[in-house]
Amino acid sequence: MPLAADQRIELVRKSRVHDTDTGSPEVQVTLITERIKDLSEHMKEHPKDHSSRRGLLTLVSNRTRLLRYLADTDVERYQGLIQKLGLRK
């Protein structure tokens, strides 16, 4: 299920680096994390939905790749993002 437009705009507004930012790794990871949360709830209700499980694993993989890129390029931004989103420790 895609995010609602107003919810997406609010998430982008909270995680953007500058005023016109819509595609930085921070924004992308925030949006992917929200979709992962929604799909995780869906999987609790529908454990045999294998196509959604595959989509969930794809999203987790994409988020991992973006986080690895951010950690390699700017550790401070990476630390701030995982702390803000509550990922890892």
C-alpha positions in Angstrom: 0.0 0.0 0.0 1.6 3.3 -1.0 1.8 6.1 1.5 -0.9 8.8 1.4 0.2 12.0 -0.3 -0.1 14.2 2.8 1.7 11.6 4.9 4.5 11.4 2.3 4.8 15.2 2.2 5.1 15.3 6.0 7.8 12.7 6.1 9.8 14.5 3.5 9.4 17.8 5.4 10.7 16.2 8.6 13.7 14.5 7.1 14.9 16.8 4.3 18.4 18.4 4.4 17.4 21.7 2.8 14.2 23.3 1.6 14.0 21.8 -1.8 15.3 18.4 -0.9 13.2 15.4 -2.0 15.8 12.7 -2.9 18.6 12.7 -0.4 19.4 9.4 1.2 17.8 10.7 4.5 14.5 11.3 2.7 14.6 8.0 0.9 15.5 5.9 4.0 12.7 7.7 5.9 10.1 6.8 3.2 11.3 3.3 2.9 11.2 2.8 6.7 7.6 3.9 6.8 6.7 1.5 4.0 8.6 -1.3 5.9 6.5 -0.6 9.0 3.3 -0.8 7.1 4.3 -4.0 5.3 5.4 -5.6 8.6 2.0 -5.0 10.1 0.4 -6.5 7.0 2.6 -9.6 7.3 1.5 -10.1 10.9 -2.1 -10.4 9.7 -1.3 -12.3 6.5 1.7 -14.6 7.1 1.2 -16.6 3.9 1.3 -13.6 1.6 4.6 -14.5 -0.1 4.5 -11.7 -2.7 4.3 -9.1 0.0 7.1 -10.8 1.9 9.3 -10.6 -1.2 8.5 -6.9 -1.5 9.3 -6.4 2.2 12.7 -8.1 1.8 13.4 -5.9 -1.3 12.6 -2.7 0.7 14.9 -3.9 3.5 17.7 -4.5 1.1 17.3 -1.1 -0.5 17.3 0.6 2.8 20.4 -1.3 3.9 22.2 -0.2 0.7 21.2 3.4 1.2 22.4 3.3 4.8 25.7 1.8 3.8 26.2 4.5 1.3 25.4 7.2 3.8 27.8 5.6 6.4 30.6 5.5 3.8 30.1 9.1 2.7 29.1 11.0 5.9 29.2 9.2 9.3 27.6 12.1 11.2 24.5 12.2 8.9 24.3 8.4 9.2 24.4 8.5 13.0 21.8 11.2 13.1 19.5 9.3 10.8 19.6 6.0 12.5 19.1 7.7 15.9 16.1 9.8 14.6 14.4 6.7 13.0 15.2 4.4 15.9 17.1 1.9 13.8 19.8 -0.3 15.4 20.7 0.1 19.0 
